[in-house]
Amino acid sequence: MKPLLKMLGLSGLSFKHKLAVIYFCISLCLLSVSNETHPLILLAIVANFYLSVRLVKKVPLKIEID
């Protein structure tokens, strides 16, 4: 588990920040649900994604470019 967290760049984050990143990833995956879905459900999914983006903006991610 530790090599995976290190590879994802989550090793230096607190538990709260790790949960925010995982929540963002799950919300991003939920955006792919679109086949015969009711428009109100799609609206809820988009609103959920918007909230996860707002939450992940607060996470101090360090991006290293080789």
N, C-alpha and C positions, 0 to 999 in steps of 0.2 A: 504494500500500500504506500509506503514512504517513497519508493522510486516514482510511482505514478503521480503523487502529489508534487514531487520535485520537478517532474517533467512538465506538469501543467502550470507550474509557477505558483502553487498554492502553499508551499512549505513554510513561508514566513508570515502567513496570515493568521489572524485569530479565528476561533471557531465560528464566530458570528459572520466574519467576512467570507469564510469558506462556504457557509450555508447560503450566503447571498449569491455567490458565483454559481453554485449548483442550482439554485432556484432560477437564475437567469438561463442556464443551459436547458433546464426542463421547459421553461416558458418558450424558449426559442424553438424547441422541438415541437411544442404544441401548435405552433403557427402552421405546421404542415397539414393539419387536419382541415380539410376543406370539401371533401366529397360528400354531397348531400347533407350538409350540416345546416341547421336552422340559423338564420342571420343573427338572432339574439345570442346564440351560443358563440358565434364568431366574434361578435362585439365583446363578449365577456373574455374571450381568449386574447383579443387585441388589447383590451384594458389591462389584463393580467400581465401581458408582455411589457406594456408601458410602465407599469409599477415596478416590474423587475429591473427594467433599464434604469429607472430613477434610483433604485436601491443599489445596483452594481456600480453606479457612478461614484458612490461614496467609498468604494473599496480601493485602497492604494496599491494598484497593480504596477509592478516594475517590468517593463518590456525591454528585453535586450535584443539588439539586432547584431548578428555576427558579421 
